[in-house]
Amino acid sequence: MPRGDGTGPRGEGPGTGRGLGQGGGRGLGGGQALGPGGYCICPKCGTKVAHKLGQPCYNMTCPKCGAKMTR
């Protein structure tokens, strides 16, 4: 921005460095690795199931209603 009016070349200026940016510093996918413990919860009926290491909650189905679980 040579004159400070926003007409400068793209890619040079605040917000283009290696800071947290849009991803929030959580890797390329922006996912949240919440660790080995915790629960998978059904968003439909609220059933809690212990989280299994190496198996994402969204791949599990609720034992009560069959909906996809969430962390």
Beta strands, then each sheet from edge to edge (+ up, - down):
strand 1: 39-41
strand 2: 48-50
sheet 1: 1+ 2-
end
